[in-house]
Amino acid sequence: MANVSVAAEWQLLGDRYYRKPELYQPMRWKHIDLNRNKVACAPFGGPIALIRDDSKIVQLYAESALRKLRIFNSAGLLLSDAVWKNPGGRLIGLSWTDDQTLVCIVQDGTVYRYTVHAEPLEPNLSILGREHFDENVVECVFWGNGVVCVTETCKVFSISDFKNPMPVRLADPVAAPAETEELPHCVAVIEPQYTMSGNVEVLLAIGDAVVMVEEDEVQPLPLPPGDGPLQKMVVSGNGRFVASFTHDGRMAVYSTRFERIFEYQCEADENLRLIRSSLPEAVEACVDAAGHEFDVSRQRTLLRAASYGQAFCSNFQRDRIQEMCRTLRVLNAVSSPEIGIPLSIQQYKLLTPSVLIGRLINAHQHLLALRIAEYLGMNQEVVIMHWACSKITASSAIPDATLLEILLDKLKLCKGISYAAVAAHADKNGRRRLAAMLVEHEPRSSKQVPLLLSIGEEDTALTKATESGDTDLVYLVLFHIWQKEVAFLLWKESWELGKNPMASKGSPLHGPRIKLIEKAHSLFSETKEHTFESKAAEEHAKLLRMQHELEVTTKQAIFVDSSISDTIRTCIVLGNHRAAVKVKTEFKVSEKRWYWLKIFALATIRDWDALEKFSKEKRPPIGYRPFVEACIEADEKGEALKYIPKVADPRERAESYARIGMAKEAADAASQAKDGELLGRLKLTFAQNAAASSIFDTLRDRLSFQGVS
């Protein structure tokens, strides 16, 4: 590009030159008219959120009548979208927080949050609180991680941090004439880090005046005569100045206390410097200019000039150019249209490389994030860990063995990476077998053993703890086993059998007890009045004899004196299904009772494959609700979800969905039941979820309209 063209890009404003470079021409999006949409641009080259402005009458052309929330990168490349179905009235404003969470505020004060992938975040918030539910928001101003809202009655509310949302009502602006109900012309916010009090300060242009509103006071600010009313205000990045448009189209700049800024400021005379060679300054200027340049060819030209001049400078910092080259390679990589994060060098330094890498991995740009981390000599573990967890979440159709090979191929690139953390994520996503295979590769026993316990591998955990020689880990495993009722019972009896070899032959008292009970049976059977007692004694003797045989064959002294149900349950827990069936047959246990016992026994030992197979043998006589209850009691919501759709009664199905936190599915099932009382109970269950409560209210109103109570 010719030098005259480069110079022509710069515009003189006061005593400074400015330019506005076009980074992406044309933008990648198509048929996007910004005037028809509400727009939110994230700072530091972040994403752009668009949604059709429902306050304007627009022609739809060929697009759907349903509004869509669309998220693009800075080059206009679509990242994600979602249909906007949120209740609460008109969308008042939207903005991005510092951690790139999209915040949307609707008319009734409800705050909806989305990720960069257009995924909703729960729970939804309310900035107005319950006391002011009848108010409507008319204006909102965002900053960093907070927001200020103004209602139609000129009340001011704020949230200082969406990570710890605590809505606060600020003082009422006394300058607002109550009789005219005049609303502010514009609103601006001075962020807490720039205020003396450490709290947010809100500037409201009301009538010809400006007032500053804090949590407990309102302070009128002096506005120069003739400047009001102000139509728009913006606070500078350092919180010191306010730029505003006046009613007659002028732009004025004030301090945040609304004192007019002089046109010229006193500065130190730049000519009063130490006398030195001008060449180092020229080299430094070329390097600095290259850092502020977005065009790669101009960067190359400036750096070549700096490199040439450096050869003649004896006191110039030698690694300055190399450092700038590294920085520019990173900035050029992330500003490509495929990535779409255009950062200036000041933004890059303020953001820091580690935060930039975090944003890349959140956008699923793991390869570029890994290359940047490797190029800058940073720790690559965070990138590989995030990739591995994302891969597990997105690969539900890939078999465990195949996925394990894919993961290990990348995880081995980073020495010392925590396989246990990846295994924990796999377990959280319901892939317990994959978690067990991953944890085998964890070299640190201190991380390996607790995870093995959490996935139910107590035997392996005890072996690993013993091999490590760490007594604390051994005790950890033993205490964990002790806390599990069934496992502790088996361990205790096995320990007693190990101390007493005679126990493997059964208790010596069992024989005399059986003989005594059989004699009682014989005596009771001699009279017709004691038929029940005779039958009970016969059954008791038969049960004791069978329990004694089970203790001898299993070498587990845990059967005698337990009930028929407990005997069946213990056989199933030990994996002796044949013995369980034999007990069922001998004592004519009903099918319904048998199903209850086997379902909860299989859930106790977490044998989910066997439970699913059992459910498919034939139609359960007790229905599928017990399968659901057993899975939920074992804290396995994913397993429960297999059986809930099979529950015949829509009321029970709705309650089951509610127990695992699935509000939409619960609402669908409840609507089939046409039970208003059930909808009311479900609404109370999801009281903290505003969207879910709205669904249940809508369904209940629909039933009332149909005459169903």
N, C-alpha and C positions, 0 to 999 in steps of 0.2 A: 504494500500500500504506500502511495506517495506521501512524503512528509507533510505536504500541504493539506492532505486529507486528514492526517492525524491531528494536526494543529487545529483544523476547522471543527473538530469534535468538542473542543473546550470552549466554555462560555464564561465570560467575566461577570462576577457578581460581587460588588464591593471591591475589595482588594484581593479576592481569591478566585481561582479558576476552578470550574466544575465541569463534569461531563456525565452523560447518562448512556453507558454502552448497552447495546442490544446483545444479549447472550444467546438467545435462541430465536432464530428467525427463519421460517415461521414456527409458531408453537405447534406441538404434535397433536393437540386436540382439534376437533373439527366441529363446525357449526355451534361454537360456544360464543354467546353474546353476554359479556359480563354485565351489561346494563339490565339484563333480565334475571340476574341471579344475586343472591347473597354470597359474598366471597370472604374466605378467611385464609390468609397466607401466613404460614409458620415462619418465624425468623431463622436466620442462619441457613438459608437455602432449603428450608423444609418444604413439606407438601402444601398443596393448595386444595382447599375444600370448597365445593360449589353446591348450591341447592337453589332451585327456582324460588324467586322472591314472591311469596304469597300475598304481599301487600300491593302488588302491581297487577294490572290486567294485561296479560301477554297472550300473543297468538301461539298456539302449541305446535303448529305445522304437523309433522309426522310423529312427534314424540308422544309418549304415554301421558295420560292425565294424572297418573300417580307420580308424585314428586320423588326424585331420587337424590340421595346424598352421594355425591361423587368426589373422589379424592384423586388428585393428580400429583405427579412430581413437578418440580419447577420448570421442566421442559414441556409440560402439558401431556405427559404420558400417563394414561389411566392406571392407577394402582389398585383401586377397589371401588365398589359402589354398594349401596343398600337402599331399599325402598323406605321412604320416610312414612312411618305409620304412628308416630308418637302422639298421644293425646296431650291436651293442655292448651290448645289454642294456637294462635299465630306465632311463628318463629320470630323472636325479637332480635337475637344476635347470636353469632358463633365466632369462636376464636380458638387458637392453639395455645396450650400451656407450654411451659419450659421443657417438659418431658414429652412433648409431642402427643398429648392427649387432646382430642377435639372436644370442646365444650359447647353445647347448644342450650340456649335458654328460651323457653316458650312463655306465652302470655301469662299463665297462672303461676309462674315462678319456678316451675320444675326444671331441673338441670339434667340434661342427658349427656352422657360422655361416650366417646368412641375412640377406638385405636386407629392407627394409621391404615389398618386393613378394613376399616368400616365395621368393626365388630363392637357391639354395644358393651359397655362396662356397667356392672351392677355394684352397689345399688344406685338408683336414681336419687337425686337430692332435691330439696326445696329450699330456695333462698329466702322465702317469705315466712316460713314457719307456720304452725297451726293457727296462731292467733290472728294471722292476716290472710287467711285462705281466700277471702272474698276480694282481695286486692288484685290488680292487674299490672304487670310490668310494662312500661312504655319505652324505657331506654336502659341500655346496659353498656358499660365500658369495662374492658378486660385489661389486665396487666399480668405479666409473669404467670403465676399460679393462682391469681385471684380475680375477682370481679366486683363491680359496684352496680346496683340496679336502682332505678328510680320508678316509683309506682305512679298511677294516674292521680293519686292524691298527694303527690310530691313527698312521699316518704322515701327514705334512702336506706338501703340494706347492702351489706357487703359480706363476702367470703374471702378471707385472706389467703387461704391455702386449700386447694381442692384435695390434697392428700389427707388433710385433717379438717374436714369441712365443719365450720362452726358459724352459721349465719348470725350476723350482728346487725341490729338496727342502729343507725346513726341518729344524731340529733335532728330534729325537724328544722328545715330551713325557714327561719322566722321572716326572712325577707320576702317569702312568697305571699302575695295578698290572698288571704283565704276567701274573700268575697268574690274575687274574679276567677279563682281556681286556675291561675296562670301557671303553666308548666314551664320548666327550664327550656331555653332556646338550645342549649348545648351543655354537655357534661365533660369534664376532664378529671383525671386522677393523678395525684402525686403519690408515687409508690412509698411504702413504709420505710424503705432504706434511705430515703431522701428527706424524711421529716424529723423534726426535733423530738416528737413524741414517740416515734417508732411505730405509729399506727397510720393507716391510710388516711389521706386528706382528699376531699372531693370538692372540686370547683364547679359551681352551678351559675350559669348566666341566666338570671331571672329579671325580666324587664330590662332596665338600663343599668342594672347593678350586677356585681359578681359577689357571691358569698362562698366562704370556705367552710365546709361541714366536716366536723370530726365526730367521734363517738359521743362526746358529752358536751359539745359546745358548737356554736355557729358564729363565724367571724366575718363581718362585711369587709370587703376589700375595696380600696379606692380606685375607681376607674377614671382615667382622664376624661374631661368633658368632651362630649361629641363623639366618643368612641362607641358607646352603647347604642342599641343592644348588640352583643356579640353573637354571631351566627355559628361559629365553629371554633373550638379550642383544642390545641394539642400541646402536651407537655414534652419538653426535650428529654433526650435519653439520660441526661445527668440530673434531671429533676430541678434545674435552676431557672429555666425559662419557659414561657408560654407563648406560642404563636397562635394568632387568632385572626379570623376574618370579621370585619365590622359590617354593619348593616348596609353601608354604602359601597361595599366592594373593595375596601382597602385591607391590606394585611399589616398587622401591628405585632410587635414582639415586646413582651413584658417580662419582668422577673416574676417568680411565682408569688410575690407579694404585690404584683401589678403596679410596679414602678416602671416607667418608660425607659427602655435601654437607649443609651446614646448611640448615634450612628457610627461614631468612631471610638475605638478603645485605645487606651494608652498601652503601648508595648515597648519592650526594651529595644533599643536601636540595634538592628541586626548587623550594622556595620562595625559595632564595637565588639570585635572578637579578637581572640589571640591570633597573631599573625603566624600563618603556617602555609604550607604548599597547598595549592588548590586542587592538585591531582587526587589525593585521597578522598576529598569531598566529592569530586566528580565520580569516582569509582563507587563510592557509597550511594550516591544519588542514582546511578544506573542500576545497582543491585536493588535498591528500595523501589525504584520505578518498575522494575521487572516483577516484583512482588505484588504491586498494585495493578498490574496489567492482566487482562483476561485473554487477550489474543496470543496464541502460542508462538506465532512467528515473531511478534514484537518482543515477547519474553526472550526468545532466542537471540534476537538482535541486541537487546540491552545487556544480556549476560555475556555475550561475546565481547562487547565494548568494555564491560567491566573487567573481564578476564585479561584483555589486552592491556588496559591501564594498570592492572594490579602488578604486572611484571616490573613496572617502574616505581612502585611504592614500597619502600623498605619497612614501613611501620604499619602497613594495612593488615588487618586480621585475616589470616590465610584461609581459615575454614568458613568465612562468611559466605562466599559464593557457593561452596558445596552445600551448606545448610539451606540456602535459598533454593538451590536446585531440588533438594529433597522435598522441601515444602511445596514447590510448584508442581512437582510430579504428582503429589497427593491431591492437590487442589484441582489439577487438570483431570485426574481420574474420576473424582466424584462429581465434577461439573459436566461430564459427558451426558448427552440427552438420555441415554439408557438408565443412568443413575439419577440425574436431575437434582443435584444438591450444589448449586452455585454459591461458593463462599468467597468472600474477600479475605485477604490475609489477616486483617484485623479480626474479623469474625472467627477465623480459624484459630488464632491465638487465644481469643476469649473463650471459644468453645472447648479447646484442647483436643489433641488427637484421640485420647481415650473415649471422650464423649462422642466424637465423630464415629469411631468404630462401633460404639454402642448403638448409634442410630442406624448404621449400615446393617448390623445384624438384626435389629428390629424390623427393618425393611426386607429381611431375608436375602440380603446381598452378602452372603457369607464368604464367597470366593474373594471378592474385592477387599472385604474387611480383613481376611487372613493375609492377603498379599501386602496390604498397608501395614499391618502389625509386624509382619516379617521384615519389611523394608525399613521400618523405623526402629527395629530392634525391641519391640514391645512384646509382652506376654501374649502368646497365641491361645492360651488355654480357654479364655472366655469365649473366643470366637468358635473354637471347635466344640466346646461344651454346648453352646447355644445351637449350633448346627445339628449336633447329635440328638438333642432333645426335640428339635423341630422335625428331624427326620423320623423319629419314633412316632410323633403325633400324626404325621402325614402319611405313614406307611402301614396303615392297619391291614391292608390286603397282602403285604409281603410276609412270608413265613418267618418264624423266629430265627431259624438257622441261617437263612439267606440274609436277613437284616443284620444279624450279628456279624457276619463277614464284612458287610458294607461298613458298619460302624467301626470295627476293629482296624480296618484298612486306613481310616482317617485318624482314629484316636491314638494310634501308635506314633503319629507324627509329633506328638507333644509329650515329652517325658514328664512323668510326675502328675499326669492328668488324673482327676478323680473319677475312676470307673464307677465308684459307689454312687456318686451323684447322678450319673446317667442311668444307672440301674434303678435308683429311686424314682426317677421320672418314668421309666418303663413300667414299674410297679404301679405308679399312680395312674397310668393310662390303661391298666388292666392286663398288662403283658408280663405276668409273674414269671413265666418260664424264661422269657428273654432276660428279665432282671436277674434271675438265678444264674444264667450263663454269663452275663456281664460281670457280676460281682466276683466270679471266679478269677477274673483278671486283675482285681484290685490287690495291689501288693501290701497295703497297710491294713493290718488286722484290726486296728482301732476303728477303721471305717467299714471294714468288711463284715465284722461280726454283728454290729447293731442292725445293719441292713438285712442280713440273713435272718435275724430274729423277726424283723418287721414283715418279711415275706413268708414266714411260717416254716423256715428251714432250721428248726432247733437242733437237729442231729448234726447237720453240717456246721452250724455255728459253734456247737460244743467242741467238735473236732478241731476247727480252726483256732478256737480260743486256747485249747490245750496245746496245740502245736506252736502257738506263739510264745508260750511260757509266761504270759501276762496273767497273774492271778486275778487282777481286777476284771479282766474280760471273762475269765472262767466264772467268777461270782456273778457277773452280769447275766450270763446265760442261765446259770442255775436259778437265780431269782426270777428270771423271766419264765422259766419252766414251772417254778413253784406257783407263780401267779395264775397259770393256766390249769384249771381244775382237773380236767381229764388227764392232761399230760402229767401233772404232779401225782395224781393217783397211781397211774401206771408206773411212774418212776419209783414211788414209795414202795409199792408192792414188789417190784423187781429187786429193790435194795434188800427188802426183808427176805425174799427168796434166796438171794445170794448169801445172806448170813445164816439161813436155816435150810440146809439141803433136804430136810424131811418135808419141807413145805411143798416140794414138787410132787409128793405123793398124796397131797390133800391133807386137810386137818384130821388128826386122829379122833376128834370128837364127832366128826360127821357121821360115821357108822353108827354109834350108839344113838344119836339123835334120830336118825332115820328109822332105826328099829323101834324106838319109843313112839314115834309118830304113827308108824304102821300098826303097832299094838293098839293105839288109841283109835285108829280107823276100824280095826277089827271089833273093838268093844262098841263103838258107836253104831256099827252096821247091824248089831244084834237087835236093835229096837227101831221101830218105824218113826218114833218121835224125834230121832236124832239123824235124820237123813242128810240134812245140810251139813252138820258137823262131820259126818262120815265122809261126805264128798270133799269137804275142805281139807280134812286130814290126808285123804288120798292124794289130792292135788299138791299139797305142801310136800309130802314125801317124794312125789315124782319130781317136783321142782328142785328140791335139795339134791336128789340123786343126779339130775342133769347138770346142776351147777357144780357139783363135785367133779363130774367127768370133764367139764369145761376147764376147771382149774388145773386138773392133771394134764390135759392135752395142751393147754396154752402156757402152763407154768406161771399163771398169773392168779394170785390169791385175792381175787376181787369180785367173785360172782356170788358166793354163798351169802344168804340172808338178804339179797336184793330182790326186788319185785320182778314179775315177769317182764314188765315194760323195761325196767332197768337192765335186765339180762339181755333182752333183744338189742337195746341201744348199745350196750357195751360190746356185744359181738360185732355189730356193724362198725363201731369205732375201731376195733382191733382188726377189721378186714375179714372177719370170719362170717361171711354172708350165709354159707351153708348151715352153720350152727344156728344163726338167727332164724332162718326159714324153718329149721327143725323145731325150735322152740315155738314158733308161731303155729305150726301144724299140730304139735302135741297138745297145746293148750287152747286151740281153736280161737286164736286171736282174730278179731274181725278185720276186714280189709281197710276200713277207715282208720282204725287204731294203728294197723301196720304201716299205713302211709304216713301218718303223723310221726311215728317213731323213726322211720327210716329217713324221712325228709330232714328232721332236725339233727339226727345222728350224722348224716353226710355233711350237713352244714357245719357241724362242730369240728369235723376233721378237714373242712374246706375242700372236699372232693367234688368240685363243681362239675367236672365232666360226668362223673357217676350220677350226680343229681339230675343233670339234664337228660341223660340216658334213661333214668328211672321215670322221668316225667313223660317220656315218649313211649313207654312200654304199652300203655293203654290209657284210656281217659281216666284220670284220677277220680275216685269216688268222692273225694273231699274237695274237688275243684283245685284251682291253681293258687288260691289265696295263701295257703300254708307255705308253698314254695317261695312266694314273695316275702312273707313274714320271716322265714328262716334266713334268707339272703340279707334282708335289711338288718336283722339282729346281729348278723356277722359283719355288718358294715361293708357289704359288697353291693353297692347300688347298681353297678353294671350288670351283675348277675341277676338282680331282681328285675331289671328291665327286660330280660328274656321272657319272663312269665306274666308281667302285668298285662300286656295286650291280650293274653288268653283268659283273663278273669272275666267271667260272663256278666256278672252284675255290674252295670255302669257306676253305681254308687261306690262299690268296693274298688273298682278300677280307678275312679277319681281320687279316692282317699289314698290309694297306693302310690299314684303319681305324686300326690302332694307330699307324701312322706319322704320321697327322694328328691324333692325340690323342683319338680318339673311342672311349672305353673300352667303353661299353655295346654299341655296334654291333660292335666287335671281339669281344666276348664272345658275342654272338648268332651271329656267323659261325663262331666257333671251336666252339661247341656243336653246330653242324650237321656240322662236320668230325669230331667225336668223337675228338679227338686230345689226349690228356692232356699230352704233351710240348709241344705248341703252347700250351696253356693256361699251362703253367709259364713258357715264354718270355714270353708276354704279361704275366704277373704281374710279372716282372722289369722289363718296359718301364714299367709303371705302379707301380713300387715306392713312389713318393712319394704315391700316391693311395690312401688307406686303403679308401675305398668300392669302388674298382675292384678292388683286391686281394681284397677280400672276395667280390666277384662271381666272380672267377676261381677262388678256393678252393672256393666252393660248387659251381661247375660241375665242377671236377676231382673233388670228392668224389662227385658224382652219377655221373660216368663210372666211377669206381672201384667204386661200388656195382653198376653194371650190368656190371662185368667188362671194361671197356675200359681199356687202359693207354695 
